[in-house]
């Protein structure tokens, strides 16, 4: 048996969940800007209380590793690592984009097309990858600027559902009868449950001391236009 605490903070959603052998047993989340630092540990405590568990009862801690928000990822990973050190448990890192695709596939029975999770990276750029219905990677994780030619080769003979907070802004650019767009983000720690359990069974753990989020892009500080 494996009881895993799961943390997702890569986007505006702050999410904590508990799973038992790949099944979600407790969940607390909220989608809002700039709440992660103040809310994540409270959400974690709440799901632990919901399940009636102590931190010593955990077998592992899983965290969404990115790509995504620089600040959100730092908060999620540092919190996960802190708990790992405190209770001497292993750390599991889950691709944020794969987690999103898994969430879509879990809610779409018998889907046979491709799924393209997109995280808004400002302007017409998105963090994205492309998966089939078995979660096999068709196109690798990239930071892509979307234009009229994007995904046209794949859309010739395959249906693609684009999901996430970056999908809708691309809907007027990617034009094809085989393209479908959903504003649902699927950024939820609940969608990590099966992925985290499979990683646990494989003993696919990270080095807690040296693990870093997968930012994909360098952090850029922008100067405020309005002077205080």
PEZIPE-V96548 format. One record per residue. N is the residue number from 1. PHI is phi in whole degrees, 0 to 359 (* if undefined). NEAR is the number of other C-alpha atoms within 10 Angstrom. Layout:
n:phi:near
N:PHI:NEAR
N:PHI:NEAR
//
This chain:
n:phi:near
1:*:9
2:221:16
3:256:22
4:236:29
5:274:31
6:236:30
7:231:33
8:228:33
9:221:33
10:284:31
11:230:28
12:291:20
13:280:22
14:255:27
15:219:26
16:227:30
17:215:27
18:239:29
19:231:24
20:236:18
21:52:17
22:87:21
23:247:16
24:289:20
25:244:17
26:202:20
27:209:22
28:219:20
29:204:22
30:205:16
31:261:15
32:196:11
33:284:10
34:60:14
35:251:15
36:300:26
37:298:16
38:271:10
39:249:14
40:300:23
41:294:15
42:294:14
43:297:21
44:296:23
45:302:15
46:295:17
47:291:20
48:296:22
49:291:12
50:304:14
51:274:13
52:68:9
53:245:14
54:261:10
55:299:15
56:293:10
57:280:13
58:287:21
59:259:19
60:194:24
61:238:24
62:247:33
63:223:29
64:290:30
65:269:25
66:111:29
67:286:25
68:162:26
69:296:18
70:304:20
71:295:16
72:300:21
73:296:26
74:299:20
75:294:19
76:296:28
77:291:26
78:296:16
79:294:18
80:299:26
81:295:23
82:298:14
83:292:18
84:303:21
85:294:13
86:293:11
87:247:14
88:56:15
89:236:19
90:286:23
91:251:28
92:246:26
93:251:26
94:242:20
95:299:18
96:299:30
97:291:29
98:295:26
99:300:27
100:297:26
101:298:31
102:297:24
103:299:20
104:297:26
105:294:20
106:294:12
107:255:10
108:230:11
109:294:8
110:61:9
111:291:15
112:241:14
113:272:15
114:257:24
115:233:28
116:236:25
117:289:31
118:226:29
119:251:27
120:300:21
121:244:19
122:81:10
123:51:10
124:258:14
125:259:19
126:223:25
127:273:24
128:206:26
129:204:21
130:228:25
131:232:21
132:267:18
133:290:17
134:258:13
135:69:15
136:286:11
137:280:15
138:270:14
139:233:14
140:286:10
141:295:17
142:215:15
143:258:18
144:243:15
145:269:14
146:273:16
147:222:14
148:295:11
149:269:10
150:298:15
151:67:18
152:295:15
153:295:9
154:289:15
155:284:17
156:300:12
157:224:10
158:226:14
159:279:18
160:234:23
161:257:19
162:264:28
163:232:25
164:104:25
165:287:22
166:263:26
167:286:25
168:294:18
169:290:18
170:265:22
171:293:15
172:272:10
173:261:14
174:272:21
175:248:17
176:192:14
177:295:10
178:267:15
179:259:18
180:230:18
181:234:19
182:229:16
183:279:14
184:293:16
185:273:22
186:60:22
187:275:30
188:222:29
189:299:31
190:296:26
191:280:26
192:272:33
193:304:27
194:291:18
195:296:18
196:293:29
197:294:23
198:297:13
199:295:15
200:297:23
201:296:11
202:277:9
203:57:12
204:271:13
205:252:16
206:264:14
207:283:11
208:300:19
209:292:10
210:248:7
211:294:14
212:231:17
213:299:20
214:267:17
215:286:18
216:74:14
217:236:13
218:292:7
219:288:10
220:244:7
221:270:6
222:257:6
223:278:7
224:297:7
225:285:6
226:268:5
227:276:5
228:273:4
//
